[in-house]
Amino acid sequence: MCYGPAVSGSFRRRLLALALAGLAVRLLFVLLEPKTSPVADETVWTRWGMEVLRAPDVRFSPFRHRLIFHPPLYPYFVGLVGTLFGSLGAVKLAQCLVGAALVPALGFAGSRAFGERAGLVAAGLGAFYPELVWFCAHFWAETLFLALLWWGLERLLAADSGLSAGAAVASGVLLGLAVLTRETVLYFLPFAAVWLGWGRRGGWRRAALLFAAALLVVAPWTLRNWVVFRAFVPVSTAGALNLFQGNARLTRPEVYEQYWAVRGPIERYRFARQAGLEAVRERQPLWILEKLREQVPSFWEADSQALVHVVRGAYGEVRPAVAIAAWVVMLLPYFLVLALSVAGIAALPLTRASVLLVGFLLFYVLLHVATHGYARYRLPVVPVLFLVGGHAWAAWRRHPRPVLTPARRATAAVVAIVLALSLFPSLRWWFTDPWMDRAGRTEAEGEP
């Protein structure tokens, strides 16, 4: 049986070289990054991983600690690596390896979806994209999450193109682990299963295997939550607070004041979920239009977690020239990727792979429209832009002057206009407000 299109030896060698280069860049950044320390959510992850989970009365037992607000996999990753090697520095080095593992996932996914050249372009973008490199040196779940998510999606494409039950199971396991890192993927699983099952011989069997494998990975943690807290919480309780925060007509401090006034994590979870749903109902029938206007610009804004780190003062006092250089390094590649992806949209073929990738992109955007958008939250779908941009580059190399239909030109123009309108508020902010004012707002509003 043929398990999808075979890739050439040259492709494999180039992909390996890109993965090693991505690893080298990440290791170099960890070694040369200016002195800093964990801030904001980083302190939560490191405290749970390095202190709470390995405390003598816990010893990593899921039944002896009270972790419920966040998914469990990243704290366990931090704790286990930190315990084995004795420092947070070892966690950074492990994250470099995990981050570099994203590169071949993008390469193989791109080759399956759009061909080898597009896969290599996407892998190259993944290897050197500054924000991905920066996260390897810091303690957020994104590095681990992206590697699990995109290997899961790569195996999903393999299961479809090669009619492979084994790839479907592997995809389910990887996506299940991604759910235990960031719960958002849980809600994409039904869509992934329907996509895999629809219109393929034996597709529904593979879809069932994928879904069952993912649920078998997630279910033990759901059972743990029931045993420890006597409540049905599939993964974590953070989503309810995000729903409340993103829909209530209250300031962030007012939301948190109400949330923390409720005693008990499950009681807070139920309160936030109910309050969030009530806020959605109260904002009908214009809710979705209001949320699109509010959250799409926040999702695609000209910002990054690295720049938030700078303006917070986590690197200490930074000279203006250095701050401007950081802005250019972090955001210029983002703008270029957006432009390349718009070109890719214009030439995107209507295939099963493109439907999956664009569908995942739209799902993730709408999920954060329903809750709230933030620059860091778009990172899981930035690889879709790499892949679509890689397709644009490969198509241009084949046909320097492609003939596009009016419908494709119109679609690309609409996407370009939406992105431009989304970027405008944050760009105006950067160029009109002093950096210290922005830092003050960041500290006052907190980080989503």
Buried (B, 14 or more C-beta within 10 A) or exposed (E): EEEBEEBEEEBBEBBBBBBEBBBEBBBEBBEEBEEBEBBBBBEBBBBBBBEBBBEEEBEBEBEEBEBBBBBBBBBBBBBBBBBEEEEBEBBBBBBBBBBBBBBBBBBBBBBBBBBBBBBBBBBBBBBBBBBBBBBBBBBBBBBBBBBBBBBBBBBBBBBBBBBBBBBBBBBBBBBBBBBBBBBBBBBBBEEBBEBBBEEBEEBBBBBBBBBBBBBEBBEEBBEBBEEBBEBEBBBBBBBBBBBBBBBBEBEBEEBBEBBEEBEEBBEBBBBBBEBBBEBBEEBEEEBBEEBBEBBBBBBBBBBBBBBBBBBBBBBEEBEEEEBEEBBEBBBEBBEEBBBBBBBBBBBBEEEBBBEBBBBBBEBBBBBBBBBBBBBBBBBBBBBBBBBBBBBBBBBBEEEEEEEEEEEBEEBBEEBBEBBEEBBEEBBEBBEEEEBEEBBEEBEEEEBB
